Amino acid sequence: MSNKRKIKNDIILAVIVIAIAATGLLLLNIFKTEGAVAIVKIDGKETASYPLSVNTEVVIETGDSGKNTLVIEDGKAFVKNATCPDKICEGHSKISYVGETIVCLPHKVVIEIVVYNSDNELDVVI
Amino acid sequence: MRKKTRKVALLGVLTSVALVLSYLEVMLPPISTAVPGIKMGLPNIIIIFVLYKFGLKEAVTVSLIRVFIVALIFGGNIMTLSYSVAGAVLSLALMTIFKKLNLFSIVGVSIIGGISHNLGQILVAIFLFDTIQIGYYMIVLSITGTIAGVVIGIISSVLVKKLEKFVKNF
C-alpha cells in the first residue's frame, strides 16, 4: 500500500474513533440521571452504602492499612484523603450521576453512584 | 557475535531512554485530574521505534523490562504491575497485528497502540473490581489515546527515518 493511502487511512481511523467517542459522550450526557446512593466496593465486594442526601464523612479502611476518606456533601461524593502514593482518587471530580465511579487502584476501592441501595432498604430510598 | 553484542548494548540504551521518558511522565503534572489515566505515553516512542527497527521479540523485551523496572523504582505492587503489563502487552500485540496488516503508517499504528494501552488497563480494572461502570472511562480515554497516539506516532516516524542508517550498523 502506498504511503499516501496509509496516511489517508490514519486520518480515517482517528476521525472514526473520535466521532464514535464523541457520540458516546453526548449520549451519556443526555441520558445521565442524578443518583441517590453512593456504594463502596472493596475488592469487588460491596461493603457499604451512603445516601447522597445526607452529608457524611467516613473513613474507608481496606485490609492492607489503606485509608480513603469519603465525603458526601450537597448531594455529591468525593474522596478527601487517601493514604495511597498516587492520590489519583483525591483529584477526581465530585460524582453524583448514576454510573459515575471514583476508583482507588492501590486500595482496590470503588465508589459508585447508583439509583437505589442494592438491598432495597426502604430507609435509604429517597 | 560482535554484531549481537552491539545490538544488545543498543537495546539496553533504548530501554534506559524509555525509563527516562517514564520518569519524565511521572514528573509532569497530570493532564486531567477529573479522568485518571490520561498520559502522553512517551515511552511508546521507544517501543514503536524498536518494533519497526528490530522486531516484535526485541520490542516485547524492552517493553517488559521497562514495566518491571518502573514498578521497582516508583514503588509498584502486583496490582499496579498487572495494569502496566496488561496495557503494554495488549498495545504491543495490536500494534504488531496492524503493522503486519500494512493498512496504516506508523502514526495509525501508534493510535492503535495508545487506545489499546488504555483498553488493556481498563479491562484489568473491570475484572479486578467487578464493576463494569469503569468502562465509561474508555470513552474519554479513546479520544485522549488517539491524540496522544498521533503525537507519539509522528515523533516515532521521524526517529525511524532519521536513525535509518545508524541502526543499519547494528
Interface residues (C-beta under 8 A of the other chain):
Chain A: M1 N3 K6 I7 N9 D10 L13 A14 V17 I18 I20 A21 A22 G24 L25 L28 K41 D43 G44 K45 P85 I88 C89 G91 H92 S93 G99 E100 T101 V103 L105 P106 K108 V110 E112
Chain B: P30 T33 A34 P36 G37 G75 N77 M79 T80 Y83 N102 L103 F104 S105 V107 G108 I111 I112 I115 A125 L128 F129 D130 T131 Q133 I134 Y136 I139 V140 S142 I143 T146 G149 V150 G153
